[in-house]
Amino acid sequence: MGILSSLYTGVSGLQANGEALGIYADNLANANTVGFKTSRPEFQDVISKSLKGVLGGNQIGRGTKLAQVNPVFSQGSINQTERSTDLAISGDGFFVMDGPDGRSFTRNGVFNFDKDGVLVNTDGYKVMGFQADENGKVTNRLSGIKLDRTTIDAKRTSKVNMSMNLDIRAEIGKDWDPKMADKTSQYANGFTVYDSAGNAHLVSVYFNKTEDGLWEWHAMAAGEEIEGGKKGEIVEAANGTLKFTNDGRLQEQKIGKNEFNFSKGALPGQKIDFDFGQAIKEGGTGLQTTQYGTNSDLYKHVQDGYTAGTVAGLSFNDDGVLSAVYTNGETINLSQVAVGKFENNEALFKSGQNRYRESRNSGQAFIGKPGEGGRGRLVPKSIESSTTDIASEFINLMTTQRSFQANSRVINSADELMQEVFNLVRK
């Protein structure tokens, strides 16, 4: 009977729109959930009754059903925060999490370090990343991000890189005399180096022009800081020569003596590479250290040693690299946050707590570094807001409510017609 089928048609509308109300309610409930992606109900009509077989047309619909619920993975707005461990993804991808129930993925970047120094979310799931080696170079080794270098040991200076100019106008000097260093050199400058125990030492380098285009240099340290040295004297620990072309470029550099035997328990025989830049003979341009007609000057020097230090601060950069700043002024990379990318985000399985799991239809996660392979970039000190648009959800609620009410009227009308059928018996 057509009246009975219309009852079931109305019921299908009630069920489908009731589920849709739940979906919109969930979107509104998560309007303030970090990284939340709204969902959208999609309906399909139920197979129709055909009055004339397969000839087409002349069909009566049998209602609707909720065919699928698709999350909408649009970009949420990025809001800045003051927490150094807050992260947001701008673009495609998910943070990779590891917990008691296995691997999962999330867009919620509210993280913090637990008592063991492990970077976790609010539920204690570990944030996965690529670890850095002892020199701070990020590797491809994926594991939980952990602050395991709260202190760093002292590192002795092994290299000093210098950029400078030696005045070509300088007169050829006297023979070098370490006891009269200032009087037998045309230029001198100093910088701090570190021994194996992290002790700082002042090293002065004296430059003496021996002939046109040829300079000697002598690295000197205080006698009381060198084994066997005397207080008040300076001891030569390294020396070499610099040869220049006629146009003022560094043609060749040679190293002579090079051995620093610092006192107070430091390892003896410390060698320091005094690098004046790549000379022309070495295949370089010879422009890092020059001999021009301007005053002699050390423009820049960089040495690779430091004393011991403890963590003074942590920060992420736009590449998701976690760096630790230490009290000795050094900054060392610890790890890089990993980002997982899927071919079909909409097919991911929601597991609650702002987390997703891969499914058969989503495909496997392609885990890599931010900004590579189509993965989004990371925004430090920021979080991604929910994509819920409250105004749009209210409109959806009103539309669904009207549809629900209309289907209830269908049932009500069918019920009244059924009552008329029952009354036929009485009549």
C-alpha positions in Angstrom: 0.0 0.0 0.0 1.3 3.4 -0.9 0.3 4.9 2.4 2.5 2.5 4.3 5.5 3.1 2.0 5.1 6.9 2.6 5.4 6.2 6.3 8.8 4.6 5.8 9.8 7.3 3.4 9.1 9.9 6.1 10.9 7.8 8.7 14.0 7.7 6.4 14.0 11.5 6.2 13.7 11.7 10.0 16.6 9.4 10.5 18.9 11.1 7.9 18.2 14.6 9.1 18.5 13.5 12.7 22.0 12.2 12.0 22.8 15.5 10.1 21.7 17.4 13.2 24.2 15.4 15.2 27.0 16.2 12.7 26.3 20.0 12.8 26.1 19.8 16.6 29.5 18.1 16.7 30.9 20.9 14.5 29.5 23.6 16.9 30.7 21.7 20.0 34.3 21.8 18.6 34.3 25.4 17.6 37.2 26.0 20.0 39.0 22.7 19.5 42.5 23.3 18.2 43.0 21.8 14.7 39.5 20.5 14.4 38.1 19.9 10.9 34.3 20.2 10.3 32.4 17.4 8.8 29.6 17.5 6.2 26.8 15.0 5.8 26.1 13.8 2.3 22.7 12.1 1.4 21.6 9.7 -1.2 18.1 8.7 -2.4 16.9 5.2 -1.7 16.3 3.0 -4.8 12.9 3.9 -6.3 9.9 1.8 -7.2 9.5 1.6 -11.0 6.0 1.5 -12.5 7.2 0.4 -15.9 10.2 -1.8 -15.3 13.4 -0.8 -17.0 11.9 1.5 -19.5 12.9 4.5 -17.4 10.8 7.2 -15.8 7.6 6.5 -13.9 9.5 5.9 -10.6 8.5 6.6 -7.1 11.2 7.6 -4.6 11.5 5.6 -1.3 13.2 8.2 0.8 16.8 9.1 1.7 19.8 7.9 3.6 23.0 9.3 5.1 25.5 8.0 2.6 28.7 9.3 4.1 30.2 11.9 6.4 33.1 13.7 4.9 35.5 15.9 6.9 36.4 19.1 5.2 40.2 19.6 5.4 40.4 23.3 4.8 43.1 25.4 6.4 42.2 26.8 9.8 43.4 30.3 10.7 46.8 30.5 12.4 46.8 32.2 15.8 50.0 33.3 17.5 50.7 32.3 21.1 53.5 32.9 23.6 54.4 29.3 24.2 57.6 28.2 22.5 56.3 24.6 22.1 53.1 25.5 20.2 53.1 24.6 16.5 50.8 24.9 13.6 50.9 23.4 10.1 50.3 25.8 7.3 49.4 23.5 4.4 48.8 19.8 4.0 50.0 17.2 6.5 49.7 16.0 10.1 51.9 15.8 13.2 53.0 12.2 13.8 52.2 10.9 17.2 53.2 7.7 19.0 51.3 6.3 22.0 50.2 3.2 23.9 47.7 2.4 21.1 50.2 2.9 18.3 50.8 5.6 15.7 48.3 8.3 15.0 48.2 11.7 13.4 46.8 15.1 14.4 46.6 18.8 13.4 46.6 19.9 17.1 50.0 21.4 17.8 49.6 22.1 21.5 52.7 20.4 22.9 54.9 20.5 26.0 57.9 18.7 27.5 57.1 16.1 30.2 59.2 15.4 33.3 61.5 13.1 31.2 62.2 15.9 28.6 60.0 14.2 25.9 57.8 16.4 23.7 54.2 15.2 24.1 50.6 16.4 23.5 48.1 17.0 26.3 47.3 13.3 26.4 50.9 12.2 26.7 51.4 11.0 23.2 55.0 11.4 21.9 55.7 13.8 19.0 57.8 12.1 16.4 60.7 13.8 14.7 64.0 13.3 12.9 67.0 13.3 15.4 70.1 15.4 15.0 73.6 14.0 15.4 76.2 15.3 17.9 77.1 18.1 15.5 73.5 19.3 15.2 72.9 17.9 11.7 69.4 16.5 11.2 69.4 12.8 10.2 66.7 10.6 8.8 66.3 8.7 12.1 62.7 8.9 13.2 61.9 8.7 16.9 60.3 10.7 19.7 61.6 14.2 20.2 63.5 14.4 23.5 65.5 17.1 25.2 68.5 14.9 26.1 71.2 17.5 26.0 70.5 19.7 29.0 74.2 20.3 29.2 76.9 20.3 26.6 80.6 19.6 27.3 83.3 22.0 26.6 84.8 21.9 23.1 88.4 22.9 22.4 89.1 25.3 19.5 90.2 23.4 16.4 89.8 26.1 13.8 89.8 29.9 13.6 88.5 31.4 10.4 89.6 35.0 9.7 88.7 37.7 7.1 91.1 40.6 7.0 93.3 43.0 5.1 97.0 43.6 5.4 98.1 47.1 4.3 100.3 46.8 1.2 101.7 50.2 2.1 103.5 48.9 5.2 107.2 49.1 5.2 109.2 45.9 5.4 109.7 45.2 9.1 112.5 44.1 11.3 113.4 40.5 12.0 110.8 38.9 14.2 111.6 39.0 17.9 108.9 37.5 20.2 110.3 39.5 23.1 109.7 42.7 21.1 106.5 41.6 19.3 104.9 45.0 19.0 108.1 46.6 17.6 108.9 43.8 15.1 105.4 43.5 13.6 103.3 45.8 11.5 99.9 44.7 12.7 98.4 42.6 15.6 95.0 41.4 16.8 93.7 39.0 19.3 90.7 36.7 20.0 89.6 34.1 22.5 90.1 30.3 22.1 89.3 27.4 24.3 91.2 24.4 25.5 89.9 20.9 26.1 88.6 21.8 29.6 86.7 24.8 28.3 89.1 27.4 29.7 89.3 30.6 27.7 92.7 31.9 26.5 93.6 35.1 24.7 95.7 34.4 21.6 97.3 37.4 19.9 98.4 37.1 16.2 101.2 39.3 15.0 101.8 40.0 11.3 105.3 41.0 10.1 105.9 42.0 6.5 109.2 40.4 5.4 109.2 41.4 1.7 106.8 42.7 -0.9 103.8 40.4 -1.1 105.0 38.2 1.8 103.9 38.3 5.4 104.8 36.2 8.4 102.3 35.6 11.2 102.9 34.5 14.8 100.2 33.3 17.3 101.2 34.1 20.8 99.7 33.2 24.2 100.4 34.3 27.8 103.3 32.5 29.3 101.4 31.6 32.5 98.8 29.8 30.4 101.3 27.6 28.6 103.2 24.7 30.1 106.8 25.8 30.8 106.0 29.4 30.2 106.7 32.3 32.5 104.4 34.9 33.8 104.7 38.2 32.1 106.0 36.7 28.9 104.3 35.6 25.7 105.0 32.2 24.1 104.8 31.5 20.4 102.6 28.4 19.7 101.9 28.7 16.0 103.2 30.5 12.9 103.0 30.6 9.2 103.3 32.7 6.0 100.9 34.5 3.6 101.9 35.2 0.0 99.9 37.6 -2.1 99.5 38.4 -5.8 100.3 41.8 -7.3 96.6 42.6 -7.3 96.3 41.9 -3.5 94.8 38.5 -3.5 96.0 35.6 -1.3 98.2 33.4 -3.5 99.4 30.9 -1.0 99.4 30.2 2.8 101.8 27.9 4.7 101.6 26.7 8.2 104.8 26.2 10.3 104.7 25.5 14.0 101.2 24.6 15.4 101.0 23.3 18.9 99.3 24.8 22.0 100.2 23.2 25.3 97.8 25.0 27.6 98.3 24.5 31.4 95.9 23.7 34.2 95.1 20.2 33.1 94.2 20.7 29.5 95.1 18.2 26.9 98.6 18.9 25.4 99.4 19.3 21.8 96.2 21.2 20.8 96.4 22.2 17.1 94.4 25.2 15.9 93.8 25.6 12.1 94.3 29.3 11.3 92.2 29.7 8.2 92.7 32.8 6.1 90.4 31.7 3.4 90.9 29.5 0.3 94.0 30.8 -1.6 94.3 30.9 -5.3 96.8 28.0 -5.2 94.1 25.9 -3.5 91.5 26.7 -6.2 89.9 29.7 -4.3 89.5 33.3 -5.1 92.0 34.6 -2.5 89.6 37.4 -1.5 88.9 36.4 2.2 92.3 37.8 3.2 93.8 40.5 1.0 96.7 42.9 0.7 95.2 46.2 -0.4 96.2 49.8 0.1 94.0 50.4 3.2 94.7 50.1 6.8 95.3 46.6 8.2 92.2 45.3 9.9 90.6 42.1 11.0 87.0 42.3 9.7 85.7 39.0 11.1 86.9 36.0 13.0 85.0 32.8 13.9 86.3 30.1 16.2 84.6 26.7 16.9 85.4 26.2 20.6 83.3 26.9 23.7 83.1 26.2 27.4 80.5 23.9 29.0 76.9 25.2 29.2 73.4 24.4 30.2 70.1 24.9 28.4 68.9 28.5 28.6 66.0 28.3 26.1 64.3 26.3 23.4 62.8 27.3 20.1 61.4 26.0 16.8 62.1 27.6 13.4 59.9 27.6 10.3 61.4 24.2 9.2 60.3 22.6 12.5 63.9 22.3 13.8 64.1 22.3 17.6 67.2 24.2 18.8 68.6 24.6 22.3 70.3 27.8 23.3 72.9 27.3 26.0 74.4 29.5 28.6 77.7 29.6 26.8 76.1 31.2 23.8 76.0 28.1 21.6 72.9 27.0 19.7 72.6 23.4 18.8 69.9 21.6 16.7 68.3 18.7 18.5 65.7 17.4 16.1 63.1 18.3 13.4 59.4 17.7 13.7 58.1 15.0 11.3 55.0 15.6 9.1 52.9 12.9 7.6 50.9 13.3 4.4 48.1 11.1 2.9 46.7 10.8 -0.5 43.2 10.9 0.8 42.7 12.9 4.0 38.9 12.5 3.9 39.2 8.7 4.4 41.2 8.9 7.6 39.7 7.2 10.6 38.9 9.4 13.6 40.1 8.0 16.9 39.1 10.8 19.2 41.4 13.2 21.1 42.0 15.2 17.9 43.7 12.2 16.4 43.4 10.3 13.2 44.5 6.8 12.0 45.3 5.7 8.6 42.7 3.4 6.9 42.6 1.3 3.8 41.1 4.1 1.7 43.4 6.9 3.1 46.5 5.1 2.1 49.7 5.0 4.0 51.3 8.0 5.5 54.3 9.6 3.7 56.4 10.8 6.6 59.0 13.4 5.9 60.3 16.9 6.7 58.1 20.0 6.7 58.0 21.9 3.4 59.1 18.9 1.3 57.1 16.6 -0.9 53.9 18.7 -0.7 53.9 18.8 3.1 53.0 22.0 4.8 55.4 24.3 6.6 55.4 24.7 10.4 54.6 27.9 12.1 56.2 28.2 15.6 54.5 29.8 18.6 51.2 29.3 16.9 48.1 27.0 16.8 45.6 26.3 14.1 42.0 27.1 15.1 38.9 25.1 14.4 37.4 25.4 10.9 33.9 25.6 12.3 32.0 28.7 11.0 29.3 29.2 13.6 27.1 31.3 11.3 27.2 28.6 8.5 26.5 25.8 11.0 23.5 27.7 12.4 22.1 28.0 8.8 22.7 24.3 8.3 20.9 23.6 11.6 17.9 25.7 10.6 17.7 24.0 7.2 18.0 20.5 8.7 15.4 21.4 11.3 12.9 22.5 8.6 13.6 19.3 6.7 13.1 17.2 9.8 9.8 19.0 10.5 8.6 18.5 6.9 9.3 14.7 7.1 7.4 14.5 10.4 4.5 16.1 8.7 4.6 13.4 6.0 4.3 10.8 8.8 1.5 12.7 10.4 -0.4 12.9 7.1 0.2 9.3 6.4 -1.1 8.4 9.8 -4.3 10.4 9.2 -4.9 8.6 5.9 -4.3 5.3 7.7 -6.9 6.3 10.2 -9.4 6.9 7.4 -8.7 3.3 6.2 -9.4 2.0 9.7 -12.6 4.0 9.8 -13.9 2.2 6.7 -14.4 -0.9 8.8 -16.6 1.0 11.2 -18.6 2.5 8.4 
